[in-house]
Amino acid sequence: MFQEHTTAHSGVSQRMPLRIPLALLGVVLALLVLASLFIGAVSLSPRLVLDGLFSGQASSLEGTLVWQHRLPRALLAILVGLQLATAGLILQAVFRNPLADPSIVGISSGAGLAVITVLLLADLATVDVLIGDATPTMMSWLPAAALFGGLLAASLVLGLSWRTQLRPIHLVLNGIAVGSVLNALVMWVIVTWGGARTEIALIWLAGSLYGRDFQHLYMLWPWSLAGLLGTLALLKPLALLRFDDSVVISLGLRPMFWRAAAIAVAVLLAASAVAVTGPVGFVGLVTPHLARLLVGSKPHRLWIGSMLLGSMLMLCADLIGRTLISPLEIPVGALTTLLGIPIFLLLLHRQARGRF
């Protein structure tokens, strides 16, 4: 998604010093983090929240709410948002398609099927593994299982597209087909699982931060770090992959190798996020476009802007989801989908009119 969509707006963004939009985004992100700490289903005064945050009295009500619920949720929202945004940015660059996101090559479906299958095979006696008191051993396996499922799905899509030299249009079509089959398998596994676990599994598949704590954060951050370092190494090749393969080869790059490497990094980022929250749609689709409007199309600007916006989107959706109809909670995935569908249709309309 590093195409130079040369619009007047992006031209202004390119000339604007990066520190200005980054400072604005950073301020908004900090305000959203504070709002996540101070606002919740249980009303606490700012003084009680600060006491709970700094006193270290985890046994108190305010300490429990802040340290075991609100703070880890906010930090997880930041990590998941930046991971999904980066994965979407990479896939849009690889596919040269502004509509690509982690679901386009079946990553989310493959990761979801793997996680659900692991839980079924483990024959867990309780449903808490998805939302609460899971054992650290089992929790630590979920990202690896999700990564395996995501890589398997992506490998299948790449294999089906190999004869066509991984051309973007064939990757997209094969990704949609594989993702549809995997989604059907996920539902089949859930139905055969049965019982009370079905309801919990469906909640997980809706994408939520409910019940997530520092245990989930510890599980996710190494994958975040690995994926972001991989993305940093891919920035220059991704900037060149927007050209035709003949041009890329003339510039000294192997397009198939770099395309496969980029997809592997995107799978790592998206699958590990899915393992923690369940599938959360449209974050990877929407944020690169919003970032381009704010910071322009240069790779490093676009990546930083996308990460900040992805984190902000997740924080905002989580905050609304747990306060709008409190004490009930709307899954964050449902809210990002409500936001993403109109933007997706707008992008589809623009693409049909040849504005991409």
CORWO-V271884 format. One line per field, one symbol per residue. phi: phi as a letter, one per 20 degrees, with the letter a starting at -180 (. if undefined). A space follows every 50 residues. Layout:
phi: ???
This chain:
phi: .efeffdfffffffefgffffffffffffffffffffedafefcfgffff fffdfmefffffffffedcfffffffffffffffffffffffffelcfef bgffdmfffffffffffgfffflffdeffecaeffgffgfefffffffff ffffffffffeffemlfgfffffffffffffffffgfffffffmmffgff ffffffnbdfmecffffffefffffffffffgfegfgffeffefgfffff endefffffffffffffgfffffffednfcemffeefffffffecndfgf fffffffffffffffffffffecfcgefcegffffffffffffgffffff ffemed
